[in-house]
Amino acid sequence: MSWIDKELKRRTQGTQPSKTPAGRPVATETEHIAALWRKLESANNALPPQLRLAADVDLAVLPAFDAPKFLVWFKALNGAGLGFTGDAIRYVWPERSERASHNFWIRWTPERGYRLAQRVVSPLTGPKIVERSFSDRRAEYMIQCMVVGRRITPRAVRRKRWWLF
């Protein structure tokens, strides 16, 4: 088949729904977050039963803050939690901090990919939301931190650039 035949065939099929260059349908924000949550669940399910975090949907385990309803909630022994709302993932650390919150949200945007949002308080500007890139390859590390009782820092789960350490 020559390139002319291929081009004619492509133009006659121009009424098909839009697809990505790879030929796959475009995924929504919710699908990307659900895929990340499945990575977290599979990392948790790969653990031995003694170490596995219990998935809970009981509202009594949720921290006392005004937030959307969580569909699934992983709770560590020290009180840390990782929750899934359907369109975002929330990490909650039980200890309070005056400067930078230890809690953060993970969302997905079509323009920039996975984003981690954290509240930071500055003496000059007051509270603001700082957004950083998030590496979805750190799902297993997040579960490891939850199991051993360490805090997940935004720096440890952000996407690394080769020119930055």
DSSP file (Angstrom, degrees, kcal/mol; ACC not computed):
  #  RESIDUE AA STRUCTURE BP1 BP2  ACC     N-H-->O    O-->H-N    N-H-->O    O-->H-N    TCO  KAPPA ALPHA  PHI   PSI    X-CA   Y-CA   Z-CA
    1    1 A M              0   0    0      0, 0.0     2,-0.1     0, 0.0     0, 0.0   0.000 360.0 360.0 360.0 127.7    0.0    0.0    0.0
    2    2 A S     >  -     0   0    0      1,-0.1     4,-1.9     4,-0.0     5,-0.1  -0.273 360.0-103.9 -81.9 172.2    1.5    3.3   -1.0
    3    3 A W  H  > S+     0   0    0      1,-0.2     4,-2.1     2,-0.2     5,-0.1   0.787 120.1  59.7 -68.0 -26.3    1.4    6.5    1.0
    4    4 A I  H  > S+     0   0    0      2,-0.2     4,-2.4     1,-0.2    -1,-0.2   0.928 105.7  46.8 -67.9 -44.8   -1.3    7.8   -1.2
    5    5 A D  H  > S+     0   0    0      1,-0.2     4,-2.4     2,-0.2    -2,-0.2   0.900 112.1  51.3 -63.3 -40.3   -3.7    4.9   -0.4
    6    6 A K  H  X S+     0   0    0     -4,-1.9     4,-2.3     2,-0.2    -1,-0.2   0.904 110.7  48.1 -62.8 -41.7   -2.9    5.3    3.3
    7    7 A E  H  X S+     0   0    0     -4,-2.1     4,-2.3     2,-0.2    -2,-0.2   0.904 111.5  49.5 -68.2 -40.9   -3.7    9.1    3.2
    8    8 A L  H  X S+     0   0    0     -4,-2.4     4,-1.9     2,-0.2    -2,-0.2   0.910 112.0  48.9 -62.5 -41.7   -7.0    8.5    1.3
    9    9 A K  H  X S+     0   0    0     -4,-2.4     4,-1.3     1,-0.2    -2,-0.2   0.902 110.7  50.7 -64.6 -41.4   -8.0    5.8    3.8
   10   10 A R  H  < S+     0   0    0     -4,-2.3    -2,-0.2     1,-0.2    -1,-0.2   0.899 111.0  48.5 -63.7 -40.7   -7.1    8.2    6.7
   11   11 A R  H >< S+     0   0    0     -4,-2.3     3,-1.1     1,-0.2    -1,-0.2   0.840 108.7  52.5 -71.0 -33.1   -9.2   11.0    5.2
   12   12 A T  H 3< S+     0   0    0     -4,-1.9     3,-0.4     1,-0.3    -1,-0.2   0.774 109.0  51.2 -72.8 -24.8  -12.2    8.8    4.6
   13   13 A Q  T >< S+     0   0    0     -4,-1.3     3,-1.5     1,-0.2    -1,-0.3   0.157  76.0 113.9 -94.0  18.6  -12.1    7.6    8.2
   14   14 A G  T <   +     0   0    0     -3,-1.1    -1,-0.2     1,-0.3    -2,-0.1   0.581  61.2  70.7 -67.7 -11.1  -12.0   11.2    9.5
   15   15 A T  T 3  S+     0   0    0     -3,-0.4    -1,-0.3    -4,-0.1     3,-0.1   0.405  73.8 110.6 -88.6   4.0  -15.5   11.0   11.1
   16   16 A Q  S <  S-     0   0    0     -3,-1.5     3,-0.1     1,-0.1    -3,-0.0  -0.358  82.8 -85.3 -73.2 158.3  -14.2    8.7   13.9
   17   17 A P        -     0   0    0      0, 0.0    -1,-0.1     0, 0.0     2,-0.1  -0.251  57.0 -88.2 -61.4 152.6  -14.0    9.9   17.5
   18   18 A S        +     0   0    0     -3,-0.1     8,-0.4     7,-0.0     2,-0.3  -0.356  52.3 179.9 -66.5 140.0  -10.9   11.8   18.5
   19   19 A K        -     0   0    0      6,-0.1    -1,-0.0    -3,-0.1    -3,-0.0  -0.889  31.9 -95.8-134.3 164.2   -8.1    9.6   19.7
   20   20 A T    >   -     0   0    0      4,-2.5     3,-2.3    -2,-0.3    -1,-0.0  -0.317  46.6 -99.5 -72.3 164.9   -4.6   10.2   21.0
   21   21 A P  T 3  S+     0   0    0      0, 0.0    -1,-0.1     0, 0.0    -2,-0.0   0.791 124.2  60.4 -58.1 -27.1   -1.7    9.8   18.5
   22   22 A A  T 3  S-     0   0    0      2,-0.1    -2,-0.0     1,-0.1     0, 0.0   0.564 119.4-110.8 -78.1  -6.3   -1.0    6.3   19.9
   23   23 A G  S <  S+     0   0    0     -3,-2.3    -1,-0.1     1,-0.3     0, 0.0   0.518  78.4 123.1  91.9   5.3   -4.6    5.3   18.8
   24   24 A R        -     0   0    0      1,-0.1    -4,-2.5     3,-0.0    -1,-0.3  -0.737  68.9-101.2 -99.1 149.8   -5.9    5.0   22.4
   25   25 A P        -     0   0    0      0, 0.0     2,-0.3     0, 0.0    -6,-0.1  -0.325  46.3 -96.8 -63.9 151.7   -9.0    6.9   23.7
   26   26 A V        -     0   0    0     -8,-0.4     2,-0.2     1,-0.1    -8,-0.0  -0.546  39.4-136.3 -72.8 129.0   -8.2   10.0   25.8
   27   27 A A        -     0   0    0     -2,-0.3     2,-0.1     1,-0.1    -1,-0.1  -0.593  15.3-128.5 -86.9 148.4   -8.4    9.1   29.5
   28   28 A T     >  -     0   0    0     -2,-0.2     4,-1.7     1,-0.1     5,-0.1  -0.351  26.6-102.2 -88.6 172.7  -10.1   11.5   32.0
   29   29 A E  H  > S+     0   0    0      1,-0.2     4,-2.2     2,-0.2     5,-0.2   0.896 122.1  53.5 -61.2 -41.3   -8.8   12.9   35.2
   30   30 A T  H  > S+     0   0    0      1,-0.2     4,-2.4     2,-0.2    -1,-0.2   0.878 106.3  52.1 -63.4 -38.5  -10.8   10.4   37.2
   31   31 A E  H  > S+     0   0    0      2,-0.2     4,-1.9     1,-0.2    -1,-0.2   0.879 109.0  50.3 -66.7 -37.4   -9.4    7.5   35.3
   32   32 A H  H  X S+     0   0    0     -4,-1.7     4,-2.0     2,-0.2    -2,-0.2   0.919 112.6  45.6 -67.2 -43.0   -5.8    8.6   35.9
   33   33 A I  H  X S+     0   0    0     -4,-2.2     4,-2.5     1,-0.2    -2,-0.2   0.896 111.7  52.6 -66.8 -39.0   -6.4    9.0   39.7
   34   34 A A  H  X S+     0   0    0     -4,-2.4     4,-2.1     2,-0.2    -1,-0.2   0.875 107.8  52.0 -63.9 -36.0   -8.2    5.6   39.8
   35   35 A A  H  X S+     0   0    0     -4,-1.9     4,-1.6     2,-0.2    -1,-0.2   0.900 109.9  48.7 -65.9 -40.1   -5.1    4.1   38.0
   36   36 A L  H  X S+     0   0    0     -4,-2.0     4,-2.0     2,-0.2    -2,-0.2   0.904 110.2  51.2 -65.5 -40.5   -2.8    5.6   40.6
   37   37 A W  H  X S+     0   0    0     -4,-2.5     4,-2.7     1,-0.2    -2,-0.2   0.881 106.6  54.5 -64.0 -37.2   -5.1    4.3   43.4
   38   38 A R  H  X S+     0   0    0     -4,-2.1     4,-2.6     2,-0.2    -1,-0.2   0.871 106.2  52.6 -63.7 -35.6   -4.9    0.8   41.8
   39   39 A K  H  X S+     0   0    0     -4,-1.6     4,-2.1     2,-0.2    -2,-0.2   0.914 110.3  47.6 -63.3 -42.3   -1.1    1.0   42.0
   40   40 A L  H  X S+     0   0    0     -4,-2.0     4,-2.1     2,-0.2    -2,-0.2   0.917 112.9  48.6 -64.5 -42.9   -1.3    1.9   45.7
   41   41 A E  H  X S+     0   0    0     -4,-2.7     4,-2.8     1,-0.2    -2,-0.2   0.905 111.2  49.2 -64.0 -41.5   -3.8   -1.0   46.3
   42   42 A S  H  X S+     0   0    0     -4,-2.6     4,-1.3     2,-0.2    -1,-0.2   0.873 110.2  51.1 -68.5 -34.5   -1.6   -3.5   44.4
   43   43 A A  H  < S+     0   0    0     -4,-2.1     4,-0.3     2,-0.2    -1,-0.2   0.887 113.6  45.8 -65.8 -37.6    1.5   -2.4   46.4
   44   44 A N  H >< S+     0   0    0     -4,-2.1     3,-1.2     1,-0.2    -2,-0.2   0.897 111.5  51.0 -70.3 -40.7   -0.5   -2.9   49.6
   45   45 A N  H 3< S+     0   0    0     -4,-2.8    -1,-0.2     1,-0.3    -2,-0.2   0.723 100.1  64.8 -71.1 -20.4   -1.9   -6.3   48.5
   46   46 A A  T 3< S+     0   0    0     -4,-1.3    -1,-0.3    -5,-0.2    -2,-0.2   0.637  87.3  92.2 -75.5 -13.1    1.6   -7.5   47.6
   47   47 A L  S <  S-     0   0    0     -3,-1.2     5,-0.1    -4,-0.3    -3,-0.0  -0.393  91.8 -94.6 -76.6 156.9    2.5   -7.2   51.3
   48   48 A P    >>  -     0   0    0      0, 0.0     3,-1.4     0, 0.0     4,-1.4  -0.366  41.6-107.0 -63.6 153.8    2.2  -10.2   53.7
   49   49 A P  T 34 S+     0   0    0      0, 0.0    -2,-0.1     0, 0.0    -3,-0.0   0.784 118.2  60.2 -56.6 -28.7   -1.1  -10.2   55.6
   50   50 A Q  T 34 S+     0   0    0      1,-0.2    -3,-0.0     3,-0.0     0, 0.0   0.806 114.3  34.9 -69.5 -28.0    0.6   -9.1   58.9
   51   51 A L  T <4 S+     0   0    0     -3,-1.4    -1,-0.2    -7,-0.1    -4,-0.0   0.581  89.8 117.3-100.9 -13.3    1.9   -5.9   57.3
   52   52 A R     <  -     0   0    0     -4,-1.4     2,-0.3     1,-0.1    -7,-0.1  -0.285  65.3-123.4 -64.1 137.3   -1.0   -5.1   55.0
   53   53 A L        -     0   0    0     -9,-0.1     2,-0.4     1,-0.1    23,-0.1  -0.617  28.3-118.4 -77.4 137.5   -2.9   -1.8   55.6
   54   54 A A  E     -A   75   0A   0     21,-0.5    21,-1.0    -2,-0.3     2,-0.5  -0.636  18.7-135.6 -80.3 130.4   -6.6   -2.4   56.1
   55   55 A A  E     +A   74   0A   0     -2,-0.4     2,-0.4    19,-0.2    19,-0.2  -0.755  33.5 178.4 -84.0 126.1   -8.9   -0.7   53.6
   56   56 A D  E     -A   73   0A   0     17,-2.7    17,-1.6    -2,-0.5    -2,-0.0  -0.965  34.0-176.7-133.9 145.4  -11.7    0.9   55.4
   57   57 A V        +     0   0    0     -2,-0.4     2,-0.3    15,-0.2    -1,-0.1   0.191  47.4 126.7-120.0  11.8  -14.7    3.0   54.4
   58   58 A D    >   -     0   0    0      1,-0.1     3,-1.3    15,-0.1     4,-0.3  -0.558  57.8-142.4 -72.5 129.2  -15.9    3.7   58.0
   59   59 A L  G >  S+     0   0    0     -2,-0.3     3,-1.0     1,-0.3    -1,-0.1   0.675  93.0  74.2 -68.1 -16.5  -16.4    7.4   58.6
   60   60 A A  G 3  S+     0   0    0      1,-0.2    -1,-0.3     0, 0.0    -2,-0.0   0.753  91.4  55.5 -69.3 -22.9  -15.1    7.0   62.2
   61   61 A V  G <  S+     0   0    0     -3,-1.3    -1,-0.2     2,-0.0    -2,-0.2   0.584  85.4 103.7 -86.1  -8.6  -11.5    6.6   60.9
   62   62 A L  S <  S-     0   0    0     -3,-1.0    13,-0.0    -4,-0.3    -5,-0.0  -0.466  78.0-111.1 -74.4 144.2  -11.6    9.9   59.0
   63   63 A P        -     0   0    0      0, 0.0     2,-1.8     0, 0.0    -1,-0.1  -0.258  36.8 -96.1 -68.8 163.0   -9.7   12.8   60.5
   64   64 A A  S    S+     0   0    0      2,-0.1     2,-0.3     0, 0.0    -2,-0.0  -0.570  82.9 107.1 -85.0  79.5  -11.7   15.8   61.7
   65   65 A F  S    S-     0   0    0     -2,-1.8     2,-0.9     2,-0.0    -3,-0.0  -0.983  77.7 -99.1-148.5 157.7  -11.6   18.2   58.8
   66   66 A D        +     0   0    0     -2,-0.3    -2,-0.1     0, 0.0     0, 0.0  -0.666  65.4 138.8 -81.3 108.8  -14.1   19.3   56.2
   67   67 A A        -     0   0    0     -2,-0.9     3,-0.1     1,-0.0    -2,-0.0  -0.923  55.4 -82.3-145.1 165.3  -13.3   17.2   53.1
   68   68 A P        -     0   0    0      0, 0.0     2,-0.2     0, 0.0    -1,-0.0  -0.257  62.4 -82.0 -65.9 162.0  -15.1   15.3   50.4
   69   69 A K        -     0   0    0     16,-0.1     2,-0.4     1,-0.1   -10,-0.0  -0.457  44.1-135.2 -69.4 133.7  -16.4   11.8   51.1
   70   70 A F        -     0   0    0     -2,-0.2    15,-0.3     1,-0.1     3,-0.1  -0.723  11.8-162.2 -91.2 137.9  -13.7    9.1   50.8
   71   71 A L  S    S+     0   0    0     13,-3.3     2,-0.3    -2,-0.4    14,-0.2   0.870  81.4  11.4 -82.3 -40.9  -14.5    5.9   49.0
   72   72 A V  E     - B   0  84A   0     12,-1.2    12,-2.6   -15,-0.0     2,-0.4  -0.987  67.6-165.5-138.5 145.8  -11.6    3.9   50.5
   73   73 A W  E     -AB  56  83A   0    -17,-1.6   -17,-2.7    -2,-0.3     2,-0.5  -0.979   7.5-158.5-138.3 121.1   -9.3    4.8   53.3
   74   74 A F  E     -AB  55  82A   0      8,-3.3     8,-2.5    -2,-0.4     2,-0.5  -0.875  17.3-167.2 -94.5 128.2   -5.9    3.2   54.3
   75   75 A K  E     -AB  54  81A   0    -21,-1.0   -21,-0.5    -2,-0.5     6,-0.2  -0.972   7.2-148.4-122.3 128.6   -5.1    3.8   57.9
   76   76 A A    >   -     0   0    0      4,-3.0     3,-1.3    -2,-0.5    71,-0.1  -0.397  30.8-106.8 -85.7 167.6   -1.6    3.2   59.4
   77   77 A L  T 3  S+     0   0    0     69,-0.3    -1,-0.1     1,-0.3    70,-0.1   0.809 118.7  55.3 -64.9 -30.1   -1.1    2.1   63.0
   78   78 A N  T 3  S-     0   0    0     68,-0.3    -1,-0.3    72,-0.1     3,-0.1   0.457 124.9 -98.2 -84.6   0.6    0.3    5.6   63.9
   79   79 A G  S <  S+     0   0    0     -3,-1.3    -2,-0.1     1,-0.3    -1,-0.0   0.316  78.1 137.4 103.0  -7.8   -2.8    7.4   62.7
   80   80 A A        -     0   0    0     66,-0.1    -4,-3.0    13,-0.1    -1,-0.3  -0.362  34.7-162.5 -68.2 152.7   -1.6    8.4   59.2
   81   81 A G  E     -BC  75  92A   0     11,-2.6    11,-2.7    -6,-0.2     2,-0.4  -0.979  24.1-161.4-142.5 153.7   -4.1    7.9   56.4
   82   82 A L  E     -BC  74  91A   0     -8,-2.5    -8,-3.3    -2,-0.3     2,-0.3  -0.972  25.1-175.0-133.7 115.6   -4.3    7.6   52.7
   83   83 A G  E     -BC  73  90A   0      7,-2.9     7,-2.5    -2,-0.4     2,-0.5  -0.847  19.7-147.7-122.0 152.4   -7.7    8.2   51.2
   84   84 A F  E     +BC  72  89A   0    -12,-2.6   -13,-3.3    -2,-0.3   -12,-1.2  -0.969  13.4 177.1-118.6 122.0   -9.3    8.0   47.8
   85   85 A T        -     0   0    0      3,-2.6     4,-0.1    -2,-0.5    -1,-0.1   0.540  55.0-104.4 -99.8  -9.1  -12.2   10.3   46.9
   86   86 A G  S    S+     0   0    0      2,-0.7   -52,-0.2   -56,-0.1   -53,-0.1  -0.179 116.0  38.5 109.7 -39.4  -12.7    9.2   43.3
   87   87 A D  S    S+     0   0    0      1,-0.2    21,-0.4   -54,-0.1     2,-0.3   0.370 123.4  23.0-121.8   1.5  -11.0   12.3   41.7
   88   88 A A        -     0   0    0     19,-0.1    -3,-2.6   -55,-0.1    -2,-0.7  -0.979  64.4-130.6-157.9 163.9   -8.2   12.8   44.2
   89   89 A I  E     -CD  84 106A   0     17,-2.1    17,-2.7    -2,-0.3     2,-0.4  -0.985  22.1-156.4-122.0 134.6   -6.0   11.1   46.7
   90   90 A R  E     -CD  83 105A   0     -7,-2.5    -7,-2.9    -2,-0.4     2,-0.5  -0.929   5.0-162.2-115.9 132.4   -5.4   12.6   50.2
   91   91 A Y  E     -CD  82 104A   0     13,-3.0    13,-1.8    -2,-0.4     2,-0.4  -0.960  11.1-170.8-111.0 131.3   -2.5   11.9   52.5
   92   92 A V  E     -C   81   0A   0    -11,-2.7   -11,-2.6    -2,-0.5    11,-0.1  -0.987   9.0-163.6-126.7 127.2   -3.0   12.8   56.2
   93   93 A W        -     0   0    0     -2,-0.4     9,-0.2   -13,-0.2   -13,-0.1  -0.910  20.0-137.1-105.8 136.2   -0.3   12.8   58.9
   94   94 A P  S    S+     0   0    0      0, 0.0     2,-0.3     0, 0.0    -1,-0.1   0.739  78.5  82.4 -71.1 -23.4   -1.5   12.9   62.5
   95   95 A E  S    S-     0   0    0      1,-0.0     7,-0.3     7,-0.0     2,-0.2  -0.614  77.2-128.6 -86.4 142.3    1.0   15.5   63.9
   96   96 A R        -     0   0    0     -2,-0.3     2,-0.4     5,-0.1     5,-0.1  -0.612  19.1-164.5 -89.8 146.5    0.3   19.2   63.4
   97   97 A S        -     0   0    0     -2,-0.2     5,-0.1     1,-0.1     0, 0.0  -0.992  14.6-155.6-130.4 138.9    2.8   21.6   61.9
   98   98 A E  S    S+     0   0    0     -2,-0.4     3,-0.1     3,-0.1    -1,-0.1   0.822  90.9  37.2 -81.6 -32.4    2.6   25.4   62.1
   99   99 A R  S    S+     0   0    0      1,-0.3    22,-3.6    21,-0.1     2,-0.5   0.972 126.5  10.1 -86.7 -65.9    4.7   26.2   59.0
  100  100 A A  E    S- E   0 120A   0     20,-0.2    -1,-0.3    27,-0.1    20,-0.2  -0.966  78.6-120.0-120.5 130.5    4.0   23.6   56.3
  101  101 A S  E     -     0   0A   0     18,-2.6    -5,-0.1    -2,-0.5    -3,-0.1  -0.400   8.9-147.1 -65.0 141.3    1.1   21.1   56.5
  102  102 A H  E    S+     0   0A   0     -7,-0.3     2,-0.3    -9,-0.2    -1,-0.1   0.493  77.2  87.3 -85.5  -3.8    2.2   17.5   56.4
  103  103 A N  E     +     0   0A   0    -11,-0.1    16,-0.5    16,-0.1     2,-0.3  -0.651  56.8 172.6 -93.5 150.7   -1.0   16.7   54.6
  104  104 A F  E     -DE  91 118A   0    -13,-1.8   -13,-3.0    -2,-0.3     2,-0.3  -0.990  25.8-131.5-154.2 163.2   -1.4   16.9   50.8
  105  105 A W  E     -DE  90 117A   0     12,-2.3    12,-2.5    -2,-0.3     2,-0.5  -0.868  12.6-151.3-111.5 147.1   -3.6   16.1   47.9
  106  106 A I  E     +DE  89 116A   0    -17,-2.7   -17,-2.1    -2,-0.3     2,-0.3  -0.989  26.4 162.6-119.3 123.9   -2.7   14.3   44.7
  107  107 A R  E     - E   0 115A   0      8,-2.8     8,-3.4    -2,-0.5     2,-0.4  -0.818  30.2-128.3-130.6 171.3   -4.7   15.2   41.6
  108  108 A W  E     - E   0 114A   0    -21,-0.4     6,-0.2    -2,-0.3   -75,-0.1  -0.991  18.5-173.7-126.4 132.8   -4.2   14.8   37.9
  109  109 A T  E  >  - E   0 113A   0      4,-2.3     4,-2.5    -2,-0.4    -2,-0.0  -0.957  28.0-132.3-121.4 143.6   -4.5   17.6   35.3
  110  110 A P  T  4 S+     0   0    0      0, 0.0    -1,-0.1     0, 0.0     4,-0.1   0.848 105.6  47.9 -63.0 -33.1   -4.3   17.0   31.5
  111  111 A E  T  4 S+     0   0    0      1,-0.1    -3,-0.0     2,-0.1     0, 0.0   0.879 129.2  16.7 -75.9 -37.5   -1.8   19.8   31.0
  112  112 A R  T  4 S-     0   0    0      1,-0.3     2,-0.1     3,-0.0    -1,-0.1   0.432  92.9-137.3-121.9  -1.2    0.7   18.9   33.7
  113  113 A G  E  <  +E  109   0A   0     -4,-2.5    -4,-2.3    20,-0.1    -1,-0.3  -0.474  67.6   9.1  80.4-150.5    0.0   15.3   34.8
  114  114 A Y  E    S-E  108   0A   0     20,-0.3    20,-1.7    -6,-0.2     2,-0.4  -0.472  71.9-169.6 -69.6 133.4    0.0   14.3   38.4
  115  115 A R  E     -EF 107 133A   0     -8,-3.4    -8,-2.8    18,-0.2     2,-0.5  -0.972  15.3-150.6-128.8 141.2    0.2   17.2   40.8
  116  116 A L  E     -EF 106 132A   0     16,-3.2    16,-2.6    -2,-0.4     2,-0.5  -0.955  14.3-162.7-111.3 122.9    0.8   17.3   44.6
  117  117 A A  E     +EF 105 131A   0    -12,-2.5   -12,-2.3    -2,-0.5     2,-0.3  -0.924  12.8 172.4-112.8 129.2   -0.8   20.2   46.4
  118  118 A Q  E     -EF 104 130A   0     12,-2.6    12,-3.6    -2,-0.5     2,-0.4  -0.987  30.7-122.5-136.0 142.9    0.3   21.2   49.9
  119  119 A R  E     - F   0 129A   0    -16,-0.5   -18,-2.6    -2,-0.3     2,-0.4  -0.733  30.2-175.4 -87.4 131.0   -0.6   24.2   52.2
  120  120 A V  E     -EF 100 128A   0      8,-3.2     8,-2.5    -2,-0.4     2,-0.5  -0.987  14.9-147.2-127.8 136.4    2.4   26.2   53.3
  121  121 A V  E     - F   0 127A   0    -22,-3.6    -2,-0.0    -2,-0.4     3,-0.0  -0.914  14.4-171.1-107.2 123.9    2.3   29.2   55.8
  122  122 A S  E  >  - F   0 126A   0      4,-1.7     4,-2.3    -2,-0.5    -2,-0.0  -0.906  26.5-135.4-110.6 140.4    4.8   32.0   55.2
  123  123 A P  T  4 S+     0   0    0      0, 0.0    -1,-0.1     0, 0.0   -24,-0.0   0.787 106.2  42.5 -64.1 -24.6    5.3   34.8   57.7
  124  124 A L  T  4 S+     0   0    0      2,-0.1    -3,-0.0     1,-0.1     0, 0.0   0.891 129.6  20.2 -87.8 -43.0    5.3   37.3   54.9
  125  125 A T  T  4 S-     0   0    0      1,-0.3    -1,-0.1     3,-0.0    -4,-0.0   0.578  95.8-136.2-106.3 -11.4    2.4   36.1   52.7
  126  126 A G  E  <  -F  122   0A   0     -4,-2.3    -4,-1.7     2,-0.0    -1,-0.3  -0.439  58.1  -9.9  83.7-164.3    0.4   33.9   55.0
  127  127 A P  E     +F  121   0A   0      0, 0.0     2,-0.3     0, 0.0    -6,-0.2  -0.436  69.2 162.1 -73.3 141.9   -1.0   30.6   54.0
  128  128 A K  E     -F  120   0A   0     -8,-2.5    -8,-3.2    -2,-0.1     2,-0.5  -0.968  39.0-109.2-149.6 163.0   -0.8   29.5   50.3
  129  129 A I  E     -F  119   0A   0     -2,-0.3     2,-0.5   -10,-0.2   -10,-0.2  -0.856  27.5-158.3 -99.0 124.8   -1.1   26.3   48.3
  130  130 A V  E     -F  118   0A   0    -12,-3.6   -12,-2.6    -2,-0.5     2,-0.4  -0.892   6.8-158.0-103.9 130.2    2.1   25.0   46.8
  131  131 A E  E     +F  117   0A   0     -2,-0.5     2,-0.3   -14,-0.2   -14,-0.2  -0.912  14.7 172.6-112.9 135.2    1.8   22.7   43.8
  132  132 A R  E     -F  116   0A   0    -16,-2.6   -16,-3.2    -2,-0.4     2,-0.2  -0.886  37.9 -94.8-132.3 162.7    4.5   20.3   42.8
  133  133 A S  E     -F  115   0A   0     -2,-0.3    26,-0.5   -18,-0.2     2,-0.4  -0.516  38.7-145.5 -76.3 150.8    4.8   17.5   40.2
  134  134 A F  B     -G  158   0B   0    -20,-1.7     2,-0.7    24,-0.3   -20,-0.3  -0.952   4.2-138.2-122.2 137.3    4.2   14.0   41.6
  135  135 A S    >   -     0   0    0     22,-2.7     3,-1.6    -2,-0.4   -20,-0.0  -0.847   3.5-159.6 -96.5 117.6    5.9   10.7   40.4
  136  136 A D  G >  S+     0   0    0     -2,-0.7     3,-0.9     1,-0.3    -1,-0.1   0.586  86.6  75.7 -71.9  -7.8    3.4    7.9   40.1
  137  137 A R  G 3  S+     0   0    0      1,-0.2     3,-0.4     2,-0.1    -1,-0.3   0.563  81.6  70.3 -75.8  -7.9    6.4    5.5   40.4
  138  138 A R  G <>  +     0   0    0     -3,-1.6     4,-2.1    19,-0.2    -1,-0.2   0.195  63.0 106.3 -95.8  15.9    6.5    6.2   44.2
  139  139 A A  H <> S+     0   0    0     -3,-0.9     4,-1.9     1,-0.2    -1,-0.2   0.918  80.8  48.2 -61.5 -44.8    3.3    4.3   45.0
  140  140 A E  H  > S+     0   0    0     -3,-0.4     4,-2.3     1,-0.2    -1,-0.2   0.890 110.1  52.8 -64.2 -38.8    5.2    1.4   46.6
  141  141 A Y  H  > S+     0   0    0     -4,-0.2     4,-2.5     2,-0.2    -1,-0.2   0.884 106.3  53.8 -62.8 -39.3    7.3    3.8   48.6
  142  142 A M  H  X S+     0   0    0     -4,-2.1     4,-2.0     1,-0.2    -1,-0.2   0.920 110.1  46.2 -62.9 -43.5    4.2    5.5   49.9
  143  143 A I  H  X S+     0   0    0     -4,-1.9     4,-2.3     2,-0.2    -1,-0.2   0.899 110.7  54.1 -65.4 -39.7    2.8    2.2   51.2
  144  144 A Q  H  X S+     0   0    0     -4,-2.3     4,-2.4     1,-0.2     6,-0.2   0.925 108.5  48.6 -60.0 -45.1    6.2    1.4   52.7
  145  145 A C  H  X>S+     0   0    0     -4,-2.5     5,-1.9     1,-0.2     4,-1.1   0.899 110.8  50.9 -62.1 -40.4    6.2    4.6   54.7
  146  146 A M  H  <5S+     0   0    0     -4,-2.0   -69,-0.3     3,-0.2   -68,-0.3   0.907 111.7  47.6 -63.2 -41.5    2.6    4.0   55.9
  147  147 A V  H  <5S+     0   0    0     -4,-2.3    -2,-0.2     1,-0.2    -1,-0.2   0.913 116.3  41.3 -68.9 -43.0    3.5    0.5   57.1
  148  148 A V  H  <5S-     0   0    0     -4,-2.4    -1,-0.2    -5,-0.2    -2,-0.2   0.534 113.8-113.2 -86.1  -5.1    6.7    1.5   58.9
  149  149 A G  T  <5 +     0   0    0     -4,-1.1     2,-0.3     1,-0.3    -3,-0.2   0.698  66.7 140.5  85.8  19.7    5.2    4.6   60.4
  150  150 A R      < -     0   0    0     -5,-1.9    -1,-0.3    -6,-0.2     2,-0.3  -0.675  55.5-109.4 -93.2 152.0    7.3    7.2   58.6
  151  151 A R        -     0   0    0     -2,-0.3     2,-0.7     1,-0.0    -1,-0.0  -0.589  25.6-128.6 -77.3 138.3    5.9   10.5   57.2
  152  152 A I        -     0   0    0     -2,-0.3    -1,-0.0   -50,-0.1   -10,-0.0  -0.803  26.4-155.2 -86.6 116.4    5.6   10.8   53.5
  153  153 A T    >>  -     0   0    0     -2,-0.7     4,-0.9     1,-0.1     3,-0.7  -0.711  20.2-129.0 -93.5 144.9    7.3   14.0   52.5
  154  154 A P  H 3> S+     0   0    0      0, 0.0     4,-0.8     0, 0.0     3,-0.5   0.848 109.3  59.8 -58.5 -33.1    6.4   15.8   49.2
  155  155 A R  H 34 S+     0   0    0      1,-0.2     3,-0.4     2,-0.2    -3,-0.0   0.858 102.4  52.6 -63.8 -34.3   10.1   16.0   48.3
  156  156 A A  H <4 S+     0   0    0     -3,-0.7    -1,-0.2     1,-0.2   -15,-0.1   0.736 115.8  38.4 -75.1 -22.1   10.3   12.2   48.4
  157  157 A V  H  < S+     0   0    0     -4,-0.9   -22,-2.7    -3,-0.5   -19,-0.2   0.364  90.9 107.1-112.4   4.8    7.4   11.6   46.1
  158  158 A R  B  < S-G  134   0B   0     -4,-0.8     2,-0.3    -3,-0.4   -24,-0.3  -0.437  81.7 -92.1 -81.8 161.0    7.9   14.4   43.6
  159  159 A R        -     0   0    0    -26,-0.5     2,-0.3    -2,-0.1   -26,-0.2  -0.557  42.7-136.0 -73.0 128.8    9.1   13.8   40.0
  160  160 A K        -     0   0    0     -2,-0.3     2,-0.3     5,-0.1     5,-0.1  -0.644   9.6-149.4 -87.8 141.3   12.8   14.2   39.9
  161  161 A R    >   -     0   0    0     -2,-0.3     3,-1.2     3,-0.2     0, 0.0  -0.835  22.5-122.9-104.8 149.0   14.5   16.1   37.1
  162  162 A W  T 3  S+     0   0    0     -2,-0.3    -1,-0.1     1,-0.3    -2,-0.0   0.763 112.6  49.2 -66.6 -23.6   18.0   15.1   35.9
  163  163 A W  T 3  S+     0   0    0      2,-0.0     2,-0.4    -3,-0.0    -1,-0.3   0.540 108.6  61.9 -93.0  -6.1   19.4   18.6   36.6
  164  164 A L    <         0   0    0     -3,-1.2    -3,-0.2     1,-0.1     0, 0.0  -0.925 360.0 360.0-115.8 144.9   17.9   18.7   40.1
  165  165 A F              0   0    0     -2,-0.4    -1,-0.1    -5,-0.1    -3,-0.1   0.463 360.0 360.0 -90.2 360.0   18.7   16.2   42.9
